Each structure stands twice: as C-alpha cells, then as structure tokens.
Amino acid sequence: MTMYEDIHKEVRRMTATNHKKRIAFQLSAPEVGEIYLAGSFNGWDPTVRPLKKQKDGTWKTTVTLEPGVYEYRFIVDGEWRNDPGREERRGNEFGVENSVLRV
C-alpha cells in the first residue's frame, strides 16, 4: 500500500467510527436481581450485556451502535420484557413484540 492509500483507509475508519453513537438503555426495577439486554445488535445473546443496578433502583448500560434500526428486549430475572420507555414495537416470530430503536 502507498502512503496515500494508508491515509485514505485511516480517514474512512475514523469517519465510520465518528458515526457511531453511545446509546443508553435503562429500566427502573429496584426489586429484581438481574437484568440483561439482548437485541439484533448483539446476536440476541441474553447473557452478553448485563445492566448495572444504580443506588436508586434503576438499571443501566450503554452500547455503541452504527446508524440503523435495531430491535431489542430486556431479560429481567430470566423473563423477556419490552422497554416500557420505547413506544415503537415490532412483532417477532414468537408472537410477542420487540422494542425498536432508531439510531
């Protein structure tokens, strides 16, 4: 590769990185023991993204995402739930709905 190609590649990488956004997910559930986030952005893996419980009983995590449309759900003590703070929903193959996020 020439130096110009290396620079061009780095500029493309930086531009792509700059379009990503940190998205905060949160759920108020002081009485539960654990919450995970699963969605189209992490292969629907129900164990990969735990939320951290805050002192006020709100659970939070952040995910860095490219612009696009994503579907997700919370797993609250083993039970799949929608995000009550997100109105847009889309049906899935299990006969329930997923929360929809537009970045």
C-alpha contacts under 8 A as a table, 3 or more apart, distances in Angstrom:
res1	aa1	res2	aa2	distance
1	M	5	E	5.96
1	M	6	D	6.55
2	T	5	E	5.19
2	T	6	D	6.33
3	M	6	D	5.06
3	M	7	I	6.21
4	Y	7	I	5.15
4	Y	8	H	6.07
5	E	8	H	5.01
5	E	9	K	6.04
6	D	9	K	5.14
6	D	10	E	6.25
7	I	10	E	5.10
7	I	11	V	6.18
8	H	11	V	5.11
8	H	12	R	6.27
9	K	12	R	5.18
9	K	13	R	6.26
10	E	13	R	5.00
10	E	14	M	6.12
11	V	14	M	5.11
11	V	15	T	6.02
12	R	15	T	5.07
12	R	16	A	6.12
13	R	16	A	5.20
13	R	17	T	6.13
14	M	17	T	5.01
14	M	18	N	6.08
15	T	18	N	5.13
15	T	19	H	6.61
16	A	19	H	5.41
16	A	20	K	7.06
17	T	20	K	5.51
18	N	21	K	7.85
19	H	66	E	6.34
19	H	67	P	6.94
20	K	64	T	6.16
20	K	65	L	5.19
20	K	66	E	4.43
20	K	67	P	6.56
21	K	64	T	5.29
21	K	65	L	5.37
21	K	66	E	6.48
21	K	67	P	7.61
21	K	103	V	7.54
22	R	62	T	6.24
22	R	63	V	5.53
22	R	64	T	4.25
22	R	65	L	6.43
23	I	62	T	5.35
23	I	63	V	5.27
23	I	64	T	6.06
23	I	65	L	7.11
24	A	60	K	7.08
24	A	61	T	5.90
24	A	62	T	4.34
24	A	63	V	6.61
25	F	60	K	5.67
25	F	61	T	5.44
25	F	62	T	5.94
25	F	63	V	7.91
26	Q	51	L	7.80
26	Q	58	T	6.65
26	Q	59	W	5.35
26	Q	60	K	4.36
26	Q	61	T	6.60
27	L	58	T	5.60
27	L	59	W	5.23
27	L	60	K	6.74
27	L	83	D	7.30
28	S	57	G	6.02
28	S	58	T	4.12
28	S	59	W	6.09
29	A	32	V	5.93
29	A	57	G	5.83
29	A	58	T	5.93
29	A	59	W	7.01
30	P	56	D	7.34
30	P	57	G	3.87
30	P	58	T	6.38
31	E	57	G	7.60
32	V	35	I	7.74
32	V	76	V	7.13
32	V	77	D	6.54
33	G	76	V	7.93
33	G	77	D	6.18
34	E	50	P	7.63
34	E	51	L	7.54
34	E	76	V	6.09
34	E	77	D	5.38
35	I	50	P	5.96
35	I	51	L	5.58
35	I	52	K	7.93
35	I	59	W	7.38
35	I	74	F	6.62
35	I	75	I	5.45
35	I	76	V	4.57
35	I	77	D	6.25
36	Y	46	P	6.21
36	Y	47	T	6.34
36	Y	48	V	7.48
36	Y	49	R	5.50
36	Y	50	P	4.21
36	Y	51	L	5.61
36	Y	74	F	5.69
36	Y	75	I	5.00
36	Y	76	V	6.69
37	L	46	P	6.49
37	L	47	T	7.78
37	L	48	V	7.63
37	L	49	R	5.33
37	L	50	P	6.28
37	L	51	L	7.10
37	L	72	Y	7.20
37	L	73	R	6.16
37	L	74	F	4.75
37	L	75	I	6.24
38	A	41	F	7.80
38	A	42	N	6.43
38	A	43	G	7.42
38	A	44	W	4.64
38	A	45	D	5.50
38	A	46	P	5.11
38	A	47	T	7.70
38	A	48	V	7.56
38	A	49	R	6.98
38	A	72	Y	5.61
38	A	73	R	5.64
38	A	74	F	6.30
38	A	75	I	7.35
39	G	42	N	5.63
39	G	43	G	6.30
39	G	44	W	4.48
39	G	45	D	7.32
39	G	70	Y	7.14
39	G	71	E	5.49
39	G	72	Y	3.79
39	G	73	R	6.23
40	S	43	G	5.41
40	S	44	W	5.70
40	S	70	Y	5.78
40	S	71	E	5.51
40	S	72	Y	6.32
41	F	44	W	7.37
41	F	65	L	7.69
41	F	70	Y	6.62
41	F	71	E	7.82
42	N	45	D	6.15
42	N	48	V	7.60
44	W	72	Y	7.68
45	D	48	V	5.78
46	P	49	R	7.34
46	P	75	I	6.75
47	T	50	P	6.77
49	R	61	T	7.79
50	P	61	T	7.28
51	L	59	W	5.51
51	L	60	K	4.96
51	L	61	T	4.98
52	K	59	W	5.21
52	K	60	K	5.31
52	K	61	T	6.49
53	K	57	G	6.15
53	K	58	T	5.88
53	K	59	W	4.31
53	K	60	K	6.59
54	Q	57	G	5.44
54	Q	58	T	5.33
54	Q	59	W	5.84
54	Q	60	K	7.37
55	K	58	T	7.36
65	L	103	V	7.39
66	E	103	V	7.11
67	P	102	R	7.49
67	P	103	V	4.73
68	G	102	R	5.88
68	G	103	V	5.27
69	V	100	V	7.03
69	V	101	L	5.74
69	V	102	R	4.54
69	V	103	V	6.32
70	Y	100	V	5.74
70	Y	101	L	5.11
70	Y	102	R	6.40
70	Y	103	V	7.98
71	E	90	R	7.80
71	E	98	N	5.80
71	E	99	S	5.54
71	E	100	V	4.58
71	E	101	L	6.17
72	Y	82	N	7.65
72	Y	98	N	5.67
72	Y	99	S	5.37
72	Y	100	V	6.56
72	Y	101	L	7.76
73	R	80	W	6.39
73	R	81	R	5.65
73	R	82	N	5.01
73	R	83	D	6.52
73	R	98	N	5.95
73	R	99	S	6.15
74	F	80	W	5.72
74	F	81	R	5.13
74	F	82	N	6.07
74	F	83	D	6.79
75	I	78	G	5.52
75	I	79	E	5.22
75	I	80	W	4.43
75	I	81	R	6.07
76	V	79	E	5.07
76	V	80	W	6.32
76	V	81	R	6.89
82	N	97	E	7.46
82	N	98	N	6.18
82	N	99	S	5.66
83	D	86	R	5.56
83	D	99	S	6.08
84	P	87	E	7.25
86	R	89	R	7.76
86	R	99	S	6.42
86	R	100	V	7.31
86	R	101	L	7.85
87	E	99	S	7.45
88	E	99	S	6.14
88	E	100	V	5.40
88	E	101	L	7.63
89	R	97	E	5.91
89	R	98	N	5.44
89	R	99	S	4.61
89	R	100	V	5.26
90	R	97	E	5.18
90	R	98	N	5.33
90	R	99	S	6.62
90	R	100	V	6.66
91	G	95	G	6.65
91	G	96	V	5.69
91	G	97	E	4.14
91	G	98	N	6.21
92	N	95	G	5.84
92	N	96	V	5.83
92	N	97	E	5.61
92	N	98	N	6.65
93	E	96	V	7.51
